[in-house]
């Protein structure tokens, strides 16, 4: 435990100063980054952060100014992000899935923008605003080049501003918002992204929490590697896959080309010890591994040390299958289920026990483990009363790594941060051992005509109880009357016809729902539900899918569409 004392108090330094000490102490024994075959030593990493710090200062940005940073996880993104922190400039990092219209409200007072790989095409109206004194376009691939009026290329920005020779480093300021992150698209009404302020001391507190956690099996181990396919606005992934590994002497592999095929190939080729991705991606990875095994090609998964499912879970049945295959393929650990939020910068709970594959798969929700060191978790009723074990309610979090608040939204900040607790708006329960089970967003509910509240995830869980149903998503369509529909993924080999399955599950759901509520349509598919940019189930896509449904009336299955006339 003596190592914990080596971390300075949060108010004493910036995030960059904290990381720089760790990077330089490595002595270049281990590369910092690998991206598209380029290997970056730790010394070169520090030099690049200082170079981009000179560019930022050369542009005339001062302490307290903001810059817009819009792109995927690439070396230059990380350099600029940390250079902003070093110089006292606040980096505004929006969710890449927001619309250009939403982005217009998020750029605040940004004076400069750094945009990657053609992403400027979708936000040209935003970048044309007079507030942007400089816009720098940075290629995703080395072969990319840009010829855009008004914009600077990466090389031109370095050539023009990189010779700045004044002071670079700004002191830490307690309570100051040094980064503006975004929710990953699941917070708030309608899945809108909220901007979240984060301070140096809160982020460094998360490192302290991770250091204490690392004493259990040392998942973050010097000389090992992590693989980051997630965009940087996903705070939990960015901390677990980039920042914590860099601080612990690991090598971070970056590849922003988001496709499940490439991700599977990279995991099996790079063989990273640490990887975090949402449940739907893990399910697809192990579907691929199942196919390899059927062909007699059992992959070696002994390289795993901390494989994490976060952002969105999977069904307990899918997780049980994944862990059985992981154990059979030589993994020393089961798939770790975790729960975290952007508002707390990273992990809140984690189910990590090296060598233990005996998990609880009996509930409708996946076990996401015990509170992370430095984190307190409670479950509360709508009146703010803490509930006992086995009682479902709203999950609330208390930790030193808490957000400074929601940007330009004091009312929402006041509503979500109460008495030191973050009100997550997630529904969950704690079992008698203190482990957390997360069911879904409390906002995903309907009120029956009689006033009863019905959660959509409860309906989906009921549908999954049928042996023919592999997965299910229940949502309201974005039409005038908002009909309630279900999207079902059926097992590959079922003895019944699809019509028989739909009639059977409809009878079960009809008996469950209060009077006046019913599922108006069912849509079936094989394989997996569609995922969005960050690997979560694409609820927006499904809530706007209006055709291809079938409805059940008096035991008869008929086609139905919901296009508005």
N, C-alpha and C positions, 0 to 999 in steps of 0.2 A: 504493500500500500504506500510505501515511501515515495513511489514515482508520482503519486497524485499531488504531492507537495511541490513538485517542480513547475506546476502551472501557476502563473501569476494571477493575482486577483483580476477579475474581468475589467475593471476600470483602468488598469494600468497600461494597456496597449491595444492597438488596433488588431483586427483580424489578420491583416497582412503581416504585421510585425511578429505576431504569434506564429504564423506559418513559416515566415522567412527563417526564424531561428531553427526550426526543425529541418527545413530544406538544406540549410548550410551545414548543419551538424552531421549530415549523412556523409559528407566527403565524397560525393559522386560515386558511392558504391553501387547505387541502384538508379536506373533511369527514372525520371519523373513521369514522362508521358511517352506513349507510342501512338501515332496517328497516321494512317495511310503509309505505313512503313517508315515514317520519320521518327527517330528516337531523340528525345530531348532530355539531356542530363539535368540534374538538379541545379547546377551552376548556371547552365544556359537558361533554365526556367526563370531563375531569379533575375538574370540579365534582361530577359524579355519583359518581365514585369516593370523593371526600371526604365526600359526603353519606352514602353507605352505610357509610363508615368510622365516621361519627358514630353511625349506627344500631347498628352492631356493638358499639361501645364503650358506647353507652347501654344496651344489653342487659346489660351487666356482663361481657362476655367479655374475657378478659385474654390477654396473650402466652402462647402455649403451649396455649391452649384450642383445641377443634375445633368447626367448624360443618359441617353437612351441606348440600350444594348439589346439588340434584336437578332437572335440567331440560335443555332444548335450548339451542342457541347463540342467545341473545337479548341485547340491550344490557344489561338488568338483570343477567343472569348474569355477563357480563364485568365489570360494575361491582363486583358483590359479590365475585367471585373476586379481583379486584385489591385491593379494599378490605380483604379478609381479610389479604392479604399485607402491605399497608401497616401494619396494626395488630398484626401478629405472630401473628394467629390462623391456624391451619391449616385450609384448606378441603378437606373430604373430598368428592370428586367421583366417585360410583359410576357404573358402567356401567348405562345405562338398560335394558339387556336382561336384567339379573339378576332372579331371582325374588324376591318379598317375603321368602321364607325365607332366601335367600342374603344379602339386604340386611341382615337382622337381625344377621348376624355382622360386617357391614362398618361399622356406624355408630360403633363404638368408644365413645369418651366424648363424643360430640358433645352440646353443650349447647343449640344452636339449629339450626333447619332452615329453609331457604329452598327452597320447592317450587313448580314452575311448572305452570300450565295444566291443572288437573284430574288431574295425576299423583298427587296425594295419595290418590285413590280406591283405587289399588292397593297403597298402603303405609300405610294407616291404622293397622294393628296396630303397625308400627314407630314411627310418629309418636306413638302413645298412650303410649309408654314414659315413665316419670317423668323420665328424664334430660333430656328436651327441655323446657326452660323456656319457649321461645318457638318457634312455628311460623308462618312468614310465607308466605302464598299469593300468588303473583305471576301476573297474567294473561299469557297468550301474546299475545292480541289486546287492543287497547285497549277493545273493547266488552265484554269478559268481566268479570263481577263474581262475588264469592263471598259466601256467607252460611253460614259454618261455625262451629259452636260450638267454642270453645277457640282457633281459629286467628285470626291477625291478617291483615288485608289489607295490601297494599303501602302504601296511603295511611295506614292506621292505624299501621303500624310507623314510618313516617317522622314522623307527627305525634307519636307517643309518645316516640320515642327520638332523632329527628334533631336535637334541640336541644342534644345533648351538646356541651360547650364545653371539655373537657379535652384533654390531649395525644392525638394520633392516631398518629403515626408511631413504629414500633418499629425498632430497629437490626437490621441483618442479623446473623445468627448462623451462623458457618461450620459446615457439616455438618448443620444443622437441617432436618428434613423440614417444608417449608413448604406443600407440596401433597401430597394423596393422590389419585392417579389410579388408573384401572383399565385392565387389558388390554381390548382391544376384543372379547373373546370367543373368541379362538383360542389362548390360552396354556393350558398345563397339561392334565392328564388330562381327557378328555371335553369339552374346549373351555370349561372353567370360567374365569371372570375372576379374576385375581389383583389385589390392591391393591398399588400401587407408590408408594414415597416419592420425592419429588423436592425437591432443595434449590435455593436461590437461585443459588448459584454454578454448579450444573450447568445450569440453564436459561439463565443469561446466557452460559455457554460455548457453547450452541447458537446464540445470536445472533452470537457471534464467528465461529463456523463459517459461518453463513449470510452474513455480511458478506464473508468471503473468497470464498465461492462466487459472490456477486453481482458480483464483478469480471469474471466471464465472461458477457458479454452483458447484464448488469444486468436479470435477470428481475423483481426487486423494484425498481420504478422510481417515484420520487416523482411524484405526480399521477395515477397509474394506479389500477386497482381490482382487488380480489379478490372472489370470491363463495364464501361458506361455507354449504353445506347440511348439514354434518356435525355431530353432537352433540359437545359439548366434551370428553367423556371420550376421544375419539379424539385422542391427543396430537399425532401427526404432522400431522393435518389442522388442528388448532387452532393449532399453531405456524405452519404454512405459510400458512394462510388468514386468520388473525386477528392473532396477536401480531407476526410478522415484518412484515406489511404496515403495521400501525399504527406500528411503530418506523421504517419506511422512508418515511413520508409518503404512504401510499396510503389509499384509501377502501375500507372493508370492507362489502360487501352481505351481509346476513343474511336467511335465510328458512328457518325450521325445519320447514316443511311438506314432509315427506319423501315425495314421489311422483316417479316418473320423468318423468311428463308435465309436472309443474310445473318440475322441474329443467331439462328440455330447454328449456322456454319461457323460463326465467330466463336460461340461458346465452346463448341467441340474442337476448334482449332487452337484458340488462345488458351483454353483450359484455365480460366481465371478462378482464383480462390474465393473472390467476393463478387457477387452479381445480384442486382435487385431489379425486378421487373414485375408488372402486375400479373395477377392470377391467370387471365386469359392467355397470356404469352407462355407461361409455364405449361398450361394445358396443351397448347399447340406444340411446344418443344417435346413433351413426352408422348404425344401422338406420333411425332416423327421417330422418337426413340423406339416406340412400340413397333413401328414398321421395320426399323433396322433389326430388331430382335427377331421378328418373324422371318427375316431373310437370313438369319444366322449370324448377324453382325452386332454382337452385344458391345456397346460402347463402354469405355472405362471412365467412370465418374469419380474416381478416387481423388481428383484434384480439388473437389469442393471443400471449402471450409466454412463459408458463410453465404449460402444461396438463400436469397430472401424474396418472399412474395409480399409486395406492398402496393399501396395505392388502390387496389381492388383484390379481393380474394377469389376463391373458386368454391365449388361445392365441397363439402366434407368427403364425399365419395371420390371426387376427382383427386383431392389431396391425399387420401389414403392410397389410391392407385399410384400416384407419383412417388410417394415415400416407399412403397413396396418395390418399385422399379429402381429407385435410387439405391436402396440397400442391396438389391440384387446385382447392381452394376458397380458396387464397390465404394459408394460414397460413404465417408465416415460420419456424415451428418444427414439428418432429415431436412426437408425443405423448411426453412424458417418462415413462420407467419408473423408479420409485423403490422403495427398500426401507428401511423404518424400523420402529422398535419403540417402544412406550410406555416401555420400560425405559431407552432413551437419549433420551427426550423427543421425538425427531423423526427426521430423515433420517439414514440410515447410508450409503446409496449412491444415486447418481442418474445416469441416462443422458441428459445434457443437452448438446447441441451445436447452437447456433443455426444454422439453414440447412441442416442435414444430415438428409436423409431416408433415407440409405442405411444401414439397420440390419442386424443379423444375425438372420435369421428361420429359420435352418437347424436350430436345436436344439429339443428338446422343451420347453424352458423359455425364458421371456422374459429378455432381457438387461436387468438393472437397473443397469448402469453401474459407474462407478468409485466408490471411497470418497469420501464428502463430506469437505471440509476438516476436519481435526482428528479424523478417524475412521480407525482401522486395522481391516482386515477380514482374517480368516484362515479356512481350512477345515481341520478336524481330524478324525482318526479317533477311535474310541471310547476309545482309550488316551491321548488327549491329544497325539498326535503331529501336527504340522502337515503337511498334504498338499501335493503339488505341483500345477502347473497341469493342468487337465483331470481331476483326481481328485475324486470326490464324497465329501462328508462333512458334518459339522455346521459351520454358519457360527458364528463367534465374533467379537465386536465389542469393541474397546477405544477409549474416548473419555472426554473430561472431562465430557461431559454425561450421565454414568451415574447411574442410580437410587441412592438411599441404601440400598435394599433392599426386600424384600417385607414388608408390614405384618403384624406378629404372626406371622411365619413364619421364624424364624432358620434352621431346617434347610433350607428351600427357598432362602433367600438364600445360604447357604453352598454349596449344590449348584449354583446358577446363576452365582455370581460367584466366579471362581477366578483368582488371580494377575493381577488387573486386567482379565480377560476376562469378558464376558457370554456365557454359553452359550445360544444362541438356541433350540435344539431344532429349527432349520430345516435342511433338506438343500439343499446347493448346491455349486457348483464355481466356480473362477476360471479364466478362459482365459489364454492366453499374454500378452495385453495387460493383464491385471489386472482385467478386467471380471467382475462377479458374475452368475451365473445361479442363480435360486432355484427349486427343484422343489416343495417342500411341507414339511409338518410331519413330522418323523422319527417322531413318535408314531403317525402314520397308517400302520401296517403290521400284517401278520399273520405268524405263524410257521407254516410248513408242518409237517406231521407229521415230516418229516425234519430239522427245525430250521432250514430256510432262511427268511431274512427277506424278505418280499415287501411292497414299498411300494404303497399304493393308488394314489398318483399315477402310478406307472409303468404300472399297468394302465389307468388313464384315458388316459394318453398313447398307449398302444398302440391303444386303441379309436378315438382321434381320427385315427389314421393311415388309417382307412377313409374313402374320399372321400364317403361318404354321411353321415358323422358330423360334425356341426358342433362339438359339445362333449360332454363326458362327465364324470360324477361317479361314483366308486366308493366305497361305504361299507358298513359292517356295520350291519344293522338292530338296533334296541334291543329285541330279544326274547331269550328264554331261550337259544336256540342261536346267535343272532347270525349269520344267513345273510349271505353276501357278495352284494351286488347292484350293478347298474349303472343309472344314469339317463342316457339318451342324448337329446341334442337332434339331430334329423335335419335335413339340408338341406331347403329348401323343395321343390326339384325333383329327384327322384331317379328313375332309370329302373327301379329294383328295387322289389319289394314290401317292406314292413317285415319280413316273415318271412324273406325272402331276406337282408336286411341283418343281422338278428339271427343267423341260422345262420352267415353268413360271419364276423362278428366273434367269435362264440363259438368257432368253430374256431381262429381265430388266438389268442385268449386261452387256450384249453385247451392249445395247444401251448407257450405261454409259462409257464403256472403249473406249479409243482412238483406231483408226485403227492400226491393227498389234498386239493388245493385246487381249487375251481371256482367260477364265478359261478352262483349259484343262481337268479337272476332278472334280467330286463331290463325296464326301463320306458322308454317313449319319449314324447317330446313335441316340439312345434314351437315356434319362437320362441327363448326363453331360459330358463335355469334360474332358479328363484325366488331372490330376494335378500332379505336380512334388513334390519333397521333401518339399518345403516350401509352398505348397498349391496354386501355380500359375499354369495357363494353361501350359501344357508341350509342348511347341513349338518345342523343339528338337525332341521329339517323333513323332510329327505329320509331321515334315519336312523330316523325314526318313521313313515314312509309304508309301510304294510303291504299295500296292495292294488294291483291293476292291473298286475301283473307277468306276464311270459311266461318260461317256462323252455325250454331246448333239451335234448332227449334223442334221441340217435341221428339227428340231423338233422331232428327234428320239433319244431315250435314249439307249446307248449301253455300255456294260462293257468294262473297259480298265484298264490295269496295266502299271506301269512305271519302271519295273525291267530292269536294263541295261543288254544288251546281250554281 
